[in-house]
Amino acid sequence: MRPVDLALVETTLPDGFERLRKEASREGFRHMERLASEWNEDFRYDRKGECLMAAWSEGRLQAIGGVSLDPVVADATRMRRFYVHPASRRHGVGRALASLLVAHASVSSRFIFVNAGTELAAAFWEAVGFARQNENGHSHVMTCKVQPVECGRELS
């Protein structure tokens, strides 16, 4: 397992994103292109319950992923634009990023959804606690126990 530093992405896509985008494209994945396009159109994962996180290891951006409000199911979020550089797969980078995103989403969501695009991705999401459920455009779901929140406390 490699040491991983996780950081919130707020104003600009992180240094090294272009490397991830090119590698994803080389693998036939388009979701990093979509992330760049959405970002340029001011979708910033900044609504209550949302966030975009970057994972750094060995001084380089190795992964990125976000959680956003689900447009279909109320009281739910979904994992989006999750990508781990191939050299960092199976080294704990993706698990660290997914765990932080799940913890963030669990504060305000009853369900977290994901759409695993490949069988390898499906195996990853199942290993971090998601169950297969092909419904509403999602392939997997995690049921959360929403933590009680004191009155006046902001959910981020």
Summary of the structure (lengths in Angstrom):
residues: 156
radius of gyration: 15.0
end to end distance: 28.8
largest distance: 48.1
contacts: 451
relative contact order: 0.16
helix: 29%
strand: 29%
